């Protein structure tokens, strides 16, 4: 993502956090960044593509947190605590992400965004499942529990 695209995504996220989803328009994003609407459209073909970029940014923020589950110097409980703590600390420090993520309005009327969010959730659940399978192989947690 280019610097300009990142600035537009950041502005869009902030608009949703400060003013609500109904205020997320290409016009408001352009105004927030100090560019024209056509300039926004040069980077994002539509509001939908801008919102997809927001979700991609969110996933890029979440994905590295999974590395905490593999810190071998920690117990499994400490790893899980570190993962959950860091994930929720990230959302606490960036409440605009939480607002966007948990806003039913975002996904209720847009099937494509709903599909993108579903894919993100499935990817993260798969990562958890793989993590627990790895823990089971190493004898770090009970093996009689289905990782899924």
TIKEVO-928712 format. One record per residue: x, y, z of N, C-alpha, C in turn; residue in one letter. Coordinates in steps of 0.001 Angstrom, whole numbers, padded with zeros to 6 digits, always signed. Example, Ala and Ser with C-alpha at 12.3 -4.5 7.8 and 13.67 -1.06 7.14 Angstrom:
<pts>
+013190-005690+007800+012300-004500+007800+013200-003300+007800a +012850-002250+007080+013670-001060+007140+012900+000030+007870s 
</pts>
This chain:
<pts>
+000858-001184+000000+000000+000000+000000+000899+001241+000000x +000553+002190-000844+001346+003418-000929+001103+004302+000300x +001963+005277+000483+001789+006213+001599+000443+006937+001508x +000075+007321+000288-001195+008033+000099-002377+007112+000436x -002302+005864+000024-003368+004915+000353-003460+004717+001860x -002312+004618+002511-002321+004468+003968-002949+005681+004636x -002654+006870+004125-003243+008091+004689-004755+008095+004493x -005207+007654+003353-006652+007602+003079-007351+006573+003972x -006721+005423+004140-007288+004391+005016-007345+004900+006449x -006264+005511+006903-006227+006057+008266-007326+007102+008453x -007501+007967+007477-008551+008990+007557-009929+008343+007600x -010140+007328+006781-011438+006640+006757-011738+005980+008097x -010737+005341+008658-010914+004693+009968-011260+005741+011027x -010573+006847+010993-010817+007902+011982-012207+008510+011823x -012664+008670+010601-014019+009195+010373-015047+008257+010982x -014892+006957+010757-015833+005982+011329-015797+006042+012852x -014597+006120+013420-014460+006151+014881-015056+007421+015477x -014843+008559+014830-015273+009839+015385-016730+010184+015077x -017179+009805+013879-018473+010297+013416-019469+009202+013053x -019010+007963+013004-019909+006871+012661-019816+006485+011195x -020315+005310+010922-020227+004746+009581-020966+005591+008539x -022047+006200+008933-022828+006979+007966-022049+008177+007410x -021020+008614+008103-020214+009754+007658-019012+009333+006802x -018847+008029+006637-017745+007559+005801-018158+007681+004335x -017692+008742+003718-017923+008980+002298-016590+009327+001661x -016528+009141+000363-015312+009517-000359-015055+011009-000189x -016117+011795-000216-015985+013245-000044-015359+013568+001324x -015846+012932+002382-015312+013220+003716-013868+012736+003874x -013561+011598+003269-012177+011109+003321-011266+012086+002584x -011679+012514+001410-010877+013466+000632-010653+014746+001420x -011718+015259+002005-011624+016496+002783-010686+016329+003975x -010780+015189+004626-009952+014931+005799-008464+014914+005456x -008139+014412+004291-006741+014301+003882-006279+015539+003117x -007233+016347+002675-006878+017561+001944-006632+017328+000466x -007384+016383-000105-007281+016113-001536-008678+016176-002149x -008749+016034-003441-010042+016030-004127-010602+014601-004160x -011891+014510-004417-012511+013183-004535-011870+012355-005656x -011625+012957-006838-010954+012171-007887-009598+011615-007438x -008917+012348-006573-007633+011859-006061-007830+010586-005242x -008910+010548-004464-009208+009333-003686-009504+008187-004645x -010293+008471-005681-010661+007432-006647-009467+006926-007455x -008398+007682-007524-007189+007186-008181-006545+006069-007358x -006812+006086-006066-006218+005079-005178-007181+003955-004817x -008459+004269-004767-009486+003284-004439-010646+003469-005413x -011031+002404-006070-012052+002510-007112-013439+002821-006569x -013632+002570-005271-014950+002793-004672-014815+002849-003153x -015897+003222-002522-015941+003192-001054-015752+001760-000577x -016319+000812-001303-016176-000593-000953-014712-001015-000957x -013953-000613-001980-012537-000998-002019-011755-000322-000895x -012163+000873-000505-011539+001545+000635-011831+000773+001921x -013062+000315+002064-013428-000452+003261-012714-001806+003288x -012511-002408+002137-011738-003653+002074-010294-003394+002518x -009758-002258+002151-008401-001897+002575-008330-001704+004087x -009402-001171+004666-009454-001022+006122-009402-002401+006781x -010180-003333+006271-010169-004691+006830-008801-005349+006652x -008167-005134+005514-006827-005681+005295-005832-005087+006296x -005959-003800+006562-005097-003135+007550-005328-003740+008940x -006571-003981+009261-006894-004599+010547-006264-005986+010650x -006384-006770+009602-005811-008122+009627-004293-008062+009732x -003667-007106+009078-002212-006954+009185-001801-006578+010605x -002679-005904+011321-002412-005537+012709-002556-006752+013620x -003522-007598+013326-003813-008759+014168-002832-009907+013924x -002513-010170+012680-001727-011351+012312-000433-011515+013119x +000380-010477+013333+001621-010676+014089+001416-011102+015543x +000244-010860+016076-000015-011246+017462+000063-012762+017647x -000187-013520+016589-000148-014976+016682+001248-015488+016997x +002277-014721+016674+003650-015130+016985+003850-015295+018489x +003065-014564+019273+003179-014671+020730+002841-016075+021229x +002068-016806+020450+001682-018159+020851+002830-019152+020734x +003922-018743+020116+005045-019658+019900+006305-019247+020652x +006151-018419+021668+007292-018040+022489+007582-019185+023465x +008538-019999+023113+008775-021246+023840+009238-021053+025273x +009739-019883+025593+010177-019660+026984+008994-019462+027926x +007788-019350+027372+006586-019152+028174+005770-020430+028253x +005010-020567+029328+004077-021690+029416+002926-021441+028433x +002149-022465+028173+001007-022313+027272+000059-021242+027802x -000185-021261+029101-001064-020254+029693-000520-018849+029507x +000785-018690+029691+001409-017375+029501+001337-016936+028035x +001502-017894+027139+001410-017577+025707+000009-017095+025351x -000986-017828+025822-002372-017438+025532-002685-016081+026139x -002226-015882+027372-002452-014591+028017-001789-013469+027213x -000532-013691+026799+000187-012665+026039-000537-012362+024733x -000997-013409+024058-001713-013207+022794-002981-012383+023018x -003815-012814+023933-005092-012131+024176-004856-010722+024694x -003926-010584+025637-003633-009265+026197-003157-008301+025116x -002219-008760+024291-001690-007880+023243-002727-007568+022177x -003560-008522+021855-004609-008280+020871-005587-007223+021371x -006049-007382+022608-007019-006430+023133-006373-005085+023493x -005101-005100+023844-004394-003838+024060-004318-003065+022744x -004050-003778+021658-004010-003146+020334-005359-002505+020013x -006435-003229+020287-007772-002680+020019-008108-001534+020975x -007580-001599+022187-007797-000506+023137-007031+000746+022692x -005810+000541+022209-004992+001671+021764-005458+002228+020423x -006154+001408+019664-006696+001830+018367-008198+001562+018348x -008950+002311+019145-010386+002033+019251-011120+002181+017927x -010527+002921+017007-011160+003058+015704-011280+001705+015008x -010308+000817+015216-010403-000522+014649-011550-001296+015298x -011628-001206+016610-012693-001922+017315-014056-001429+016858x -014183-000127+016699-015459+000430+016263-015832-000108+014887x -014850-000138+013997-015100-000634+012654-015395-002128+012681x -014617-002859+013422-014741-004308+013483-016084-004762+014045x -016552-004066+015071-017771-004507+015745-019008-003732+015321x -018894-002951+014273-020029-002200+013765-020833-003085+012825x -021958-003555+013284-022808-004415+012457-023252-003688+011195x -023387-002391+011282-023814-001573+010150-022866-001734+008965x -021588-001955+009248-020595-002077+008193-020896-003277+007300x -021273-004374+007903-021375-005629+007176-022810-006032+006845x -023750-005402+007495-025145-005798+007344-025642-005607+005911x -025272-004532+005275-025803-004210+003959-024828-004498+002815x -023670-004985+003125-022679-005192+002071-022158-006632+002092x -022728-007499+001261-022327-008909+001263-020838-009141+001013x -020221-008311+000169-018798-008511-000111-017949-008272+001138x -018283-007239+001909-017535-006986+003148-017797-008091+004166x -019009-008566+004196-019351-009674+005092-018492-010894+004745x -018320-011153+003448-017486-012273+003006-016019-012056+003373x -015531-010825+003229-014143-010518+003594-013943-010739+005094x -014883-010254+005894-014778-010437+007351-014839-011914+007705x -015730-012647+007062-015834-014090+007322-014501-014772+007006x -013888-014396+005900-012604-014966+005522-011523-014652+006556x -011517-013425+007065-010554-013036+008101-010747-013874+009349x -011999-014024+009761-012297-014801+010967-011854-016252+010761x -012156-016815+009598-011757-018196+009313-010237-018345+009329x -009533-017380+008762-008069-017421+008770-007534-017416+010199x -008100-016573+011037-007638-016486+012424-008014-017732+013220x -009193-018274+012980-009580-019514+013658-008684-020669+013224x -008340-020705+011955-007437-021739+011452-006065-021617+012132x -005598-020398+012301-004313-020193+012980-004373-020696+014416x -005494-020438+015099-005666-020964+016461-005661-022487+016455x -006387-023065+015525-006460-024527+015450-005069-025120+015232x -004317-024543+014312-002959-025016+014044-002081-024864+015284x -002266-023763+015998-001498-023530+017225-001776-024620+018247x -003048-024925+018457-003386-025947+019450-002940-027331+019003x -002984-027606+017711-002448-028889+017224-000953-028992+017552x -000247-027896+017350+001184-027866+017653+001414-028074+019155x +000609-027412+019982+000707-027594+021437+000470-029059+021801x -000517-029676+021167-000820-031078+021462+000343-031982+021063x +000937-031748+019898+002070-032557+019437+003232-032490+020416x +003413-031309+021006+004528-031110+021936+004153-031511+023362x +002920-031951+023567+002475-032366+024888+002250-031176+025821x +002018-030001+025268+001846-028806+026086+000404-028611+026549x -000513-029318+025933-001909-029251+026381-002572-030594+026108x -003744-030764+026629-004461-032032+026514-004628-032445+025053x -004444-033717+024814-004575-034224+023463-005946-034770+023147x -006806-034848+024153-008130-035419+023936-009183-034371+023579x -008746-033146+023356-009661-032077+022994-009460-031747+021514x -010549-031666+020782-010478-031346+019365-009989-029905+019204x -008872-029684+018516-008346-028321+018369-009330-027361+017694x -010173-027886+016856-011152-027017+016175-012128-026458+017183x 
</pts>
